[in-house]
Amino acid sequence: MLSAPPQNPNTTMPKRTASSISKGFNVCDMRSGQPSQTSITNFFLKKKKPRVSLDPQSKRAPPQSPPPNRNRPKSPPTPKRSNQKKKKQTQLYLDFGQRNFGRTNVCTICGMLVVHGVPEDIARHERFCQDFQEGVSYNTDTGIIQVEPSRLRQKMQQVQAIVNQELGFVEDTNAANTITTYWYIRQKRIVGLLRVQRIEYGYAVLQTTPSLERSNVPQPCVLGIHQIWVHAKHRHNSIASQLVDHARQTFSFGYVIPNSQIAFSSPTQDGLAFAQRYNDNHPVLVYDCGSP
């Protein structure tokens, strides 16, 4: 039988501690008690050499690609294809040599420019010409109303386009926010318009022919007649007088404006004649639209 060799009681085994490993001390071999050649810390700190895979048939390393040539000219970039599709051209109209095809014409009734051969333009002209001849349609039968711009903006533009074209009037955008508009409606058609604004001064008309001249002395005024219009088919029916009377009674709450405190803005010959009749041949006052 084999027996264990006797141990020397005076011999002590070195202890393995974490500090000995972390500090890089050699670890003793448990069999011989002699320190080992390499510490565990140094063993793991060694860098392993990269392995090269060998071809199992030729036992040779695979060929490596040559280094890139930096002096080699770069190839031009490949142009990107545009994703935009070509629009197909569609023939909308057929030209068979019509005399009026593509020809513009000014309507002798309403004065609107019409392009023949365009259905949208023809339909727009038909609506405008009908409103010009009969008045813009409205859902009230007969009476005078004060227009609310926020609710009837589109209808106001239709009426104003007809009035401006007939009177040759250029709209003042700065004074549009200070103007109150009244409509005269008959048989569900807008046939009269009155636009007024608050003013402070007016000037008496001194001479009407050959040109309109006014005084330089200001007179106190309250109501300025900015624009007045009556449809051609409904004139000489006191529509303009009824509109001015309604404005005098309702423009200032609780106060009826007298005729002497009414002024007209740059009246035409017809407008001046109406002002003289309305004031019963009293002096007519005028004012500047830009500076009420």
C-alpha positions, 0 to 999 in steps of 0.5 A: 500500500502506498502511504502519504509521505510524512509531513514536516510540522515545521513547514508551512504552506504559503497562503493564496490571497486576493492581494497577491493575485491583484499585485502580480505576485507569483502563485505557489504550486500546490504540489511542489510548493514552488512559485509558478512561472506566470501569475494569473493576472499576467496570463490574462493580460497577454495579448493573443495573436490573431489567428489566420484561417487556413484553406483546408485544401492548400493549407495556405492563407487566403490571398489578401486584397491589395491596398487601395490606390489613393491616386486613382481618379474617382469615377463620376457619380451616377446621376439619380433618376428623377421620380417626377413623372412626365405630365401627360398633355391633354387636348382640351379644345379642338380648333377646326378654324372657328372664327371666334375660337380663342378670340377675346371680346368685350360684352356690349351690355356689361362690359366684361371681357370674354374669351370664346372657347373657354366654357368656364369663362363663358359661364362666368360671363353669363352669370355676371351679365344677368346680374348686371341687367337684372341685379344681384339676386337676394332672398328678401323680397322688398325693402332696405337692409343694412349689410353685415360684411362678415355674413355677406362678404361674397354677395357684397363683392358681386354687387360692388363689381357691378357698381364699380364697373358702371360708375368707373369707381376705384375702391379705396381699401383704406376707407373700406373698414369705416363704411356702412352699406345699405341695399335696396331690394326689389323682387329679390334683386339688389337694385340700389346701393348706398355707402356712407361714413362718418365725417367731420367737415364738408365744403360748399360747392361754388361752381359746377361748370365747366369743372367742380370747384369748392370752397376752402372754408370747412363746415361741420358735417356728420354723414358722408355719402361715399357712393350711391347707385341705382340700377338702370331699370329702376331709376326715377323711382325715388330709390336713392332718396329712400336710401339717404332718408334711411341712412339719416334716420339710422346712422346715428342712434337717436339722432336724425341727421339734417340735410345741412350736415350731409356731404357727397364725395366727388359726385358725378354730374348725375350725382350732383344733380341728385344732391341739388334736388335732395337738398331742395336747391340748398348749397351742396357740400362735398368732402374728400374720401381720404380724409373724412 
